[in-house]
Amino acid sequence: MTFDWLNVASPLFWIFWAGLFLGAAADRLAARSSRLDRLTVFYLFIALAVAAATCALTVPRAALGAQAPSPEAHWAVFGAGVAVASFAGFRFRRGAGIPLLALAVAVVVALGLLLRPYAPIPAERAEIGGFRVLSTSGGTMNVEAEDPGIAAPFFGSLSAEAVAPMAEVVELSDCYFFLASPRFYGFTGLAAYSLGGSAHRRGADLLLPGPRGPYPAALPALPGMRVRRLVSAPFVPEVLDSYRVFVSRDLRIETERSDP
């Protein structure tokens, strides 16, 4: 699941609503309706903004305890930006409101497409795939690899004496509070190594097929996002033994032999 629209444990979720209500309150103050109506709605929106700002400081702490994030300066910048956009959208509905809404929809659609090949990293670590060496011949390994994003196992070969699983991790700013996780992962394949004295890359890696190919080039260009390409320590796998590959929250790739 890519999105989490009710991510109440994120302070930015509440700051977004606080900024939205604050912008709406400013719009009501500038409206041409009667003074009583303007002030009534203005104070209503101010009360909602204050309530949302209070929730930003209390709800995450109640949900996450000691792991709740501490207030940061960019929270205020984010809230001010939402308030300005909210005021412009309510005040100038055709000139700013509709374009801003269209931009928001476009961003959500783009994020959904870009992150679709990836999966969110849970609290501790996630299993990202697996592989086993079916046979070896003349320095070539014939490998069966599994990726949750690929329906069927992938069969390939690489010239290597040792291998190291590879992964891509997409890291996102907390401003993307509506996503299921601040980090998404993808299993990309196996790096090939030679063992002459010390392990070194051969360069002919085994890359898994799939829709992940064109996306990493676009992701680092998006604000608040970056892609890390991770490689584990190389090791010599046993023929016909199955190995599971994990990525942890501290961005380490771990490989474990499966029980027979």
C-alpha positions as CSV (number, residue, x, y, z in Angstrom):
1,M,0.0,0.0,0.0
2,T,1.6,3.3,-1.1
3,F,-0.7,5.8,0.6
4,D,-1.9,6.3,4.2
5,W,-4.4,9.1,4.0
6,L,-5.2,9.0,7.8
7,N,-1.6,9.0,9.0
8,V,-2.6,10.7,12.3
9,A,0.8,9.7,13.9
10,S,2.5,12.2,11.6
11,P,2.7,15.8,12.9
12,L,2.6,17.1,9.3
13,F,-0.8,15.6,8.9
14,W,-2.2,17.9,11.6
15,I,-0.1,20.8,10.5
16,F,-1.5,20.5,7.0
17,W,-5.1,20.8,8.4
18,A,-4.0,23.7,10.7
19,G,-2.7,25.6,7.6
20,L,-5.7,24.8,5.6
21,F,-8.1,26.1,8.3
22,L,-5.9,29.1,8.9
23,G,-6.0,30.0,5.2
24,A,-9.8,29.5,5.2
25,A,-10.1,31.8,8.2
26,A,-8.1,34.5,6.4
27,D,-10.4,34.2,3.4
28,R,-13.5,34.6,5.6
29,L,-12.0,37.8,7.1
30,A,-11.5,39.2,3.7
31,A,-15.0,38.3,2.5
32,R,-17.7,40.8,1.7
33,S,-20.5,39.2,3.7
34,S,-21.9,40.7,6.8
35,R,-19.5,41.4,9.7
36,L,-21.3,39.0,12.0
37,D,-21.2,36.1,9.5
38,R,-17.6,36.8,8.7
39,L,-16.5,36.8,12.3
40,T,-18.5,33.7,13.2
41,V,-16.9,31.6,10.4
42,F,-13.5,33.2,11.0
43,Y,-13.5,32.2,14.7
44,L,-14.7,28.7,13.8
45,F,-11.8,28.2,11.4
46,I,-9.4,29.7,13.9
47,A,-10.6,27.2,16.5
48,L,-10.2,24.3,14.1
49,A,-6.7,25.5,13.2
50,V,-5.7,25.8,16.9
51,A,-7.1,22.3,17.5
52,A,-5.2,20.8,14.6
53,A,-2.0,22.5,15.7
54,T,-2.5,21.1,19.2
55,C,-3.0,17.6,17.8
56,A,0.3,18.0,15.9
57,L,2.1,18.2,19.3
58,T,0.0,15.7,21.2
59,V,-1.3,12.9,19.0
60,P,2.0,11.7,17.6
61,R,3.5,11.5,21.1
62,A,0.5,9.5,22.3
63,A,0.7,7.2,19.3
64,L,4.5,6.8,19.1
65,G,5.7,7.5,22.6
66,A,9.4,8.2,22.8
67,Q,9.8,7.7,19.0
68,A,7.6,10.7,18.2
69,P,9.6,13.4,16.3
70,S,10.5,16.6,18.0
71,P,9.3,19.9,16.5
72,E,11.4,21.2,13.6
73,A,11.7,24.5,11.9
74,H,10.5,23.2,8.5
75,W,7.1,22.3,10.2
76,A,6.4,26.0,10.5
77,V,7.5,26.6,6.9
78,F,5.3,23.8,5.7
79,G,2.3,25.1,7.6
80,A,2.8,28.6,6.4
81,G,3.0,27.4,2.8
82,V,-0.3,25.4,3.2
83,A,-2.0,28.5,4.8
84,V,-0.9,30.7,1.9
85,A,-2.1,28.2,-0.7
86,S,-5.3,27.7,1.2
87,F,-6.0,31.4,1.3
88,A,-5.2,31.8,-2.4
89,G,-7.4,28.8,-3.3
90,F,-10.4,30.0,-1.3
91,R,-10.1,33.7,-2.3
92,F,-9.4,33.1,-6.0
93,R,-11.2,29.9,-6.7
94,R,-10.9,30.0,-10.5
95,G,-7.5,31.7,-10.7
96,A,-5.8,29.7,-8.0
97,G,-8.1,27.2,-6.4
98,I,-8.7,25.0,-9.4
99,P,-5.0,25.0,-10.6
100,L,-3.8,24.2,-7.0
101,L,-6.3,21.3,-6.8
102,A,-5.2,20.0,-10.2
103,L,-1.5,20.3,-9.1
104,A,-2.3,18.3,-5.9
105,V,-4.0,15.6,-7.9
106,A,-1.1,15.5,-10.4
107,V,1.4,15.1,-7.6
108,V,-0.5,12.3,-6.0
109,V,-0.9,10.4,-9.3
110,A,2.8,10.9,-10.1
111,L,3.8,9.6,-6.7
112,G,1.6,6.6,-7.1
113,L,3.1,5.7,-10.4
114,L,6.7,6.4,-9.3
115,L,6.5,4.4,-6.1
116,R,4.3,1.5,-7.5
117,P,7.3,-0.8,-8.1
118,Y,8.5,-0.3,-4.5
119,A,7.1,-1.4,-1.2
120,P,7.1,0.5,2.2
121,I,9.7,-0.5,4.8
122,P,7.9,-1.5,8.0
123,A,9.0,-0.6,11.5
124,E,11.9,-3.0,11.8
125,R,12.9,-4.7,8.5
126,A,11.4,-6.1,5.4
127,E,12.0,-9.2,3.3
128,I,12.7,-7.9,-0.2
129,G,13.3,-11.0,-2.1
130,G,15.2,-14.2,-2.3
131,F,17.5,-16.3,-4.6
132,R,19.2,-19.6,-4.9
133,V,22.1,-20.9,-7.1
134,L,20.8,-23.8,-9.2
135,S,24.2,-24.8,-10.6
136,T,27.7,-23.5,-11.3
137,S,29.9,-24.2,-14.4
138,G,33.1,-22.6,-15.5
139,G,32.8,-19.6,-13.1
140,T,29.2,-19.0,-14.1
141,M,26.3,-19.2,-11.6
142,N,22.8,-20.1,-12.8
143,V,20.4,-18.3,-10.4
144,E,16.7,-18.3,-9.6
145,A,15.6,-15.0,-8.0
146,E,12.3,-14.0,-6.5
147,D,11.0,-10.4,-6.2
148,P,7.6,-9.7,-4.6
149,G,7.0,-7.3,-7.5
150,I,7.5,-10.0,-10.1
151,A,4.8,-12.6,-10.5
152,A,7.1,-15.5,-11.5
153,P,10.7,-16.4,-10.5
154,F,13.4,-14.9,-12.6
155,F,16.1,-17.2,-14.0
156,G,19.4,-15.8,-15.1
157,S,23.2,-16.3,-15.0
158,L,26.2,-14.3,-14.0
159,S,29.9,-14.7,-14.1
160,A,30.9,-14.6,-10.4
161,E,32.7,-16.4,-7.6
162,A,30.7,-14.6,-5.0
163,V,27.5,-12.5,-5.0
164,A,26.0,-9.7,-3.0
165,P,22.2,-8.8,-3.1
166,M,21.4,-5.3,-4.3
167,A,18.5,-3.0,-3.4
168,E,17.2,0.5,-4.0
169,V,15.7,2.5,-1.1
170,V,13.6,5.6,-1.8
171,E,13.8,8.0,1.1
172,L,11.1,10.7,1.4
173,S,10.8,13.9,3.4
174,D,8.2,13.9,6.2
175,C,6.3,16.5,4.1
176,Y,5.0,13.4,2.2
177,F,3.0,12.6,5.3
178,F,0.2,10.8,3.3
179,L,2.5,8.0,2.2
180,A,2.6,4.7,4.0
181,S,6.2,5.0,5.0
182,P,9.1,7.5,4.7
183,R,11.1,4.7,3.0
184,F,10.3,2.4,0.2
185,Y,12.5,-0.5,-1.1
186,G,13.0,-2.6,-4.2
187,F,15.1,-5.7,-4.8
188,T,17.2,-5.1,-7.9
189,G,19.4,-8.1,-8.3
190,L,22.8,-9.6,-7.5
191,A,26.2,-8.0,-7.8
192,A,29.0,-10.2,-9.2
193,Y,32.3,-10.5,-7.4
194,S,35.7,-12.2,-7.9
195,L,37.7,-13.5,-5.0
196,G,41.3,-13.1,-6.1
197,G,42.8,-12.3,-2.7
198,S,40.0,-9.9,-1.8
199,A,36.5,-9.6,-3.2
200,H,36.1,-7.0,-6.0
201,R,33.3,-6.2,-8.4
202,R,33.3,-7.7,-11.8
203,G,30.7,-5.3,-13.2
204,A,28.5,-8.0,-14.9
205,D,25.7,-7.9,-12.3
206,L,22.4,-9.9,-12.6
207,L,19.6,-7.3,-12.7
208,L,16.0,-8.3,-12.2
209,P,13.5,-7.3,-14.9
210,G,10.4,-5.2,-14.0
211,P,8.9,-1.7,-14.0
212,R,11.6,-0.3,-11.7
213,G,14.0,0.6,-14.6
214,P,13.0,4.1,-15.7
215,Y,11.9,5.4,-12.3
216,P,15.2,5.9,-10.3
217,A,16.4,8.5,-12.8
218,A,13.3,10.6,-12.1
219,L,13.0,10.1,-8.3
220,P,16.1,12.1,-7.2
221,A,14.8,15.1,-9.1
222,L,11.7,15.4,-7.0
223,P,11.8,17.7,-4.0
224,G,12.4,15.9,-0.7
225,M,13.2,12.5,-2.3
226,R,16.3,10.6,-2.9
227,V,17.3,7.1,-4.0
228,R,20.0,5.0,-2.3
229,R,21.4,2.0,-4.1
230,L,22.6,-0.5,-1.5
231,V,24.9,-3.6,-1.9
232,S,25.4,-6.1,0.9
233,A,28.7,-7.8,1.8
234,P,29.6,-10.4,-0.8
235,F,29.6,-14.1,0.1
236,V,29.8,-17.5,-1.7
237,P,26.3,-19.1,-1.8
238,E,25.9,-22.9,-1.6
239,V,24.4,-24.5,-4.6
240,L,20.7,-25.3,-4.2
241,D,20.5,-23.5,-0.9
242,S,17.8,-20.8,-0.7
243,Y,18.6,-17.4,0.7
244,R,16.2,-14.6,1.8
245,V,17.1,-11.0,1.5
246,F,16.1,-8.3,4.0
247,V,16.5,-4.6,4.3
248,S,16.5,-2.9,7.7
249,R,15.4,0.5,8.9
250,D,19.1,1.5,9.2
251,L,19.5,0.7,5.5
252,R,21.5,-2.5,5.8
253,I,20.9,-5.5,3.5
254,E,20.9,-8.8,5.4
255,T,20.9,-12.3,3.8
256,E,19.8,-15.4,5.6
257,R,19.8,-19.0,4.6
258,S,16.3,-20.4,4.5
259,D,15.4,-23.5,6.5
260,P,15.3,-26.6,4.2
